[in-house]
């Protein structure tokens, strides 16, 4: 999942890194991606940045539904055959793993940081934001 211009001449890579081990549902990942892309694209334009999602939701989450009403004991099986039905997908993320990154030019660095902060709000953890220079910084 990527957005923007892949082969641009960018100065910085801004990364959103996980602060703990967690499973992130696919809806939260998509929401964070859309939020970040929209925020950067409004300022930098469609060809002024490149963002990539570094995680993929491949873990299947299942739920064994239980009925909690009167007479429910005749309808359900309890824990017999409790494998459950697929409810959602999630990505398993390790501590320090990069969730998302954006490549931007120097004049759009602050916008990218704010955009990834806005994307971090959509996630169930408080990730850290790292800025990595892609070119040697001249003094």
C-alpha positions as a Markdown table, in Angstrom:
| # | Residue | x | y | z |
|---|---|---|---|---|
| 1 | Unk | 0.0 | 0.0 | 0.0 |
| 2 | Unk | 1.7 | 3.1 | -1.2 |
| 3 | Unk | 0.8 | 6.6 | -2.3 |
| 4 | Unk | 2.5 | 9.5 | -4.1 |
| 5 | Unk | 5.5 | 9.4 | -6.4 |
| 6 | Unk | 7.8 | 6.5 | -5.8 |
| 7 | Unk | 11.0 | 7.6 | -7.6 |
| 8 | Unk | 11.3 | 11.2 | -6.4 |
| 9 | Unk | 14.4 | 13.1 | -5.1 |
| 10 | Unk | 13.5 | 13.2 | -1.4 |
| 11 | Unk | 15.5 | 14.6 | 1.6 |
| 12 | Unk | 13.9 | 12.8 | 4.6 |
| 13 | Unk | 12.2 | 9.6 | 5.5 |
| 14 | Unk | 9.7 | 10.0 | 8.4 |
| 15 | Unk | 8.8 | 6.7 | 10.1 |
| 16 | Unk | 6.0 | 5.7 | 12.4 |
| 17 | Unk | 7.4 | 3.0 | 14.7 |
| 18 | Unk | 5.6 | 0.7 | 17.2 |
| 19 | Unk | 6.3 | 1.3 | 20.9 |
| 20 | Unk | 5.0 | -2.2 | 22.0 |
| 21 | Unk | 3.9 | -5.6 | 20.7 |
| 22 | Unk | 0.3 | -5.4 | 19.5 |
| 23 | Unk | -2.2 | -6.6 | 16.9 |
| 24 | Unk | -3.7 | -3.8 | 14.8 |
| 25 | Unk | -6.9 | -4.4 | 13.0 |
| 26 | Unk | -7.1 | -3.8 | 9.3 |
| 27 | Unk | -9.7 | -1.0 | 9.7 |
| 28 | Unk | -7.3 | 1.0 | 12.0 |
| 29 | Unk | -4.5 | 0.5 | 9.5 |
| 30 | Unk | -6.5 | 1.7 | 6.6 |
| 31 | Unk | -7.8 | 4.7 | 8.6 |
| 32 | Unk | -4.3 | 5.7 | 9.6 |
| 33 | Unk | -3.1 | 5.4 | 6.0 |
| 34 | Unk | -5.9 | 7.5 | 4.5 |
| 35 | Unk | -5.4 | 10.1 | 7.2 |
| 36 | Unk | -1.7 | 10.5 | 6.6 |
| 37 | Unk | -1.9 | 10.4 | 2.8 |
| 38 | Unk | -4.6 | 13.1 | 2.8 |
| 39 | Unk | -2.8 | 15.4 | 5.1 |
| 40 | Unk | 0.5 | 15.2 | 3.2 |
| 41 | Unk | -1.2 | 15.4 | -0.3 |
| 42 | Unk | -3.1 | 18.6 | 0.6 |
| 43 | Unk | 0.3 | 20.5 | 1.1 |
| 44 | Unk | 2.9 | 18.6 | -1.0 |
| 45 | Unk | 0.6 | 17.6 | -3.9 |
| 46 | Unk | 0.2 | 14.2 | -5.4 |
| 47 | Unk | 3.7 | 14.0 | -6.7 |
| 48 | Unk | 5.5 | 15.7 | -3.8 |
| 49 | Unk | 5.8 | 12.8 | -1.4 |
| 50 | Unk | 5.9 | 9.0 | -1.2 |
| 51 | Unk | 4.3 | 7.0 | 1.6 |
| 52 | Unk | 4.4 | 3.3 | 2.2 |
| 53 | Unk | 2.6 | 1.0 | 4.7 |
| 54 | Unk | 5.1 | -1.5 | 6.0 |
| 55 | Unk | 2.7 | -3.9 | 7.7 |
| 56 | Unk | 0.1 | -6.3 | 6.2 |
| 57 | Unk | -3.0 | -7.6 | 8.1 |
| 58 | Unk | -2.7 | -11.4 | 7.6 |
| 59 | Unk | -3.8 | -12.6 | 11.0 |
| 60 | Unk | -7.4 | -13.9 | 11.0 |
| 61 | Unk | -9.4 | -12.9 | 14.1 |
| 62 | Unk | -12.2 | -15.2 | 15.1 |
| 63 | Unk | -15.2 | -14.9 | 17.4 |
| 64 | Unk | -17.3 | -17.6 | 19.1 |
| 65 | Unk | -20.6 | -15.8 | 19.5 |
| 66 | Unk | -22.5 | -16.4 | 22.7 |
| 67 | Unk | -26.2 | -15.6 | 23.2 |
| 68 | Unk | -27.1 | -14.0 | 26.5 |
| 69 | Unk | -30.9 | -14.1 | 26.5 |
| 70 | Unk | -33.5 | -16.3 | 28.1 |
| 71 | Unk | -33.7 | -19.7 | 26.5 |
| 72 | Unk | -30.3 | -19.4 | 24.9 |
| 73 | Unk | -29.1 | -22.7 | 26.3 |
| 74 | Unk | -31.2 | -24.5 | 23.7 |
| 75 | Unk | -29.7 | -22.6 | 20.9 |
| 76 | Unk | -25.9 | -22.6 | 21.5 |
| 77 | Unk | -23.3 | -25.3 | 22.0 |
| 78 | Unk | -21.2 | -23.5 | 24.6 |
| 79 | Unk | -17.5 | -24.3 | 24.2 |
| 80 | Unk | -18.1 | -27.4 | 22.0 |
| 81 | Unk | -16.7 | -26.7 | 18.6 |
| 82 | Unk | -15.7 | -23.2 | 19.7 |
| 83 | Unk | -13.4 | -22.4 | 16.7 |
| 84 | Unk | -15.6 | -19.3 | 15.8 |
| 85 | Unk | -16.2 | -17.4 | 12.7 |
| 86 | Unk | -13.8 | -15.0 | 11.0 |
| 87 | Unk | -14.6 | -11.5 | 12.1 |
| 88 | Unk | -11.7 | -9.3 | 11.1 |
| 89 | Unk | -8.0 | -9.3 | 10.0 |
| 90 | Unk | -5.1 | -7.9 | 12.0 |
| 91 | Unk | -1.4 | -7.2 | 11.6 |
| 92 | Unk | 0.9 | -8.5 | 14.3 |
| 93 | Unk | 3.4 | -5.7 | 15.1 |
| 94 | Unk | 6.6 | -6.1 | 17.1 |
| 95 | Unk | 8.2 | -3.4 | 19.3 |
| 96 | Unk | 10.2 | -1.0 | 17.3 |
| 97 | Unk | 8.8 | -2.2 | 13.9 |
| 98 | Unk | 8.1 | 0.4 | 11.3 |
| 99 | Unk | 4.3 | 0.7 | 10.7 |
| 100 | Unk | 4.4 | 3.4 | 8.0 |
| 101 | Unk | 6.9 | 5.7 | 6.4 |
| 102 | Unk | 6.8 | 8.9 | 4.3 |
| 103 | Unk | 9.5 | 10.2 | 2.0 |
| 104 | Unk | 9.4 | 14.0 | 1.7 |
| 105 | Unk | 11.5 | 17.0 | 0.7 |
| 106 | Unk | 12.9 | 19.4 | 3.3 |
| 107 | Unk | 10.2 | 22.0 | 3.0 |
| 108 | Unk | 7.4 | 19.4 | 3.7 |
| 109 | Unk | 9.1 | 17.7 | 6.7 |
| 110 | Unk | 6.9 | 19.4 | 9.4 |
| 111 | Unk | 3.8 | 18.5 | 7.4 |
| 112 | Unk | 4.8 | 14.9 | 7.2 |
| 113 | Unk | 5.5 | 14.8 | 11.0 |
| 114 | Unk | 2.0 | 16.2 | 11.7 |
| 115 | Unk | 0.4 | 13.8 | 9.2 |
| 116 | Unk | 2.0 | 10.8 | 10.9 |
| 117 | Unk | 1.0 | 12.1 | 14.3 |
| 118 | Unk | -2.6 | 12.3 | 13.0 |
| 119 | Unk | -2.3 | 8.7 | 11.7 |
| 120 | Unk | -0.9 | 7.7 | 15.1 |
| 121 | Unk | -4.2 | 8.8 | 16.7 |
| 122 | Unk | -6.1 | 6.2 | 14.7 |
| 123 | Unk | -4.0 | 3.4 | 16.0 |
| 124 | Unk | -4.5 | 1.5 | 19.3 |
| 125 | Unk | -1.0 | 2.4 | 20.6 |
| 126 | Unk | 1.2 | 5.5 | 20.9 |
| 127 | Unk | 3.9 | 5.0 | 18.3 |
| 128 | Unk | 7.1 | 7.0 | 18.0 |
| 129 | Unk | 7.9 | 9.2 | 15.0 |
| 130 | Unk | 11.5 | 9.0 | 13.6 |
| 131 | Unk | 13.1 | 11.3 | 11.1 |
| 132 | Unk | 15.9 | 9.8 | 9.0 |
| 133 | Unk | 17.9 | 12.1 | 6.6 |
| 134 | Unk | 18.2 | 10.4 | 3.2 |
| 135 | Unk | 21.0 | 12.7 | 2.0 |
| 136 | Unk | 24.1 | 13.9 | 3.9 |
| 137 | Unk | 23.3 | 17.0 | 5.9 |
| 138 | Unk | 25.7 | 19.9 | 5.0 |
| 139 | Unk | 26.6 | 22.3 | 7.8 |
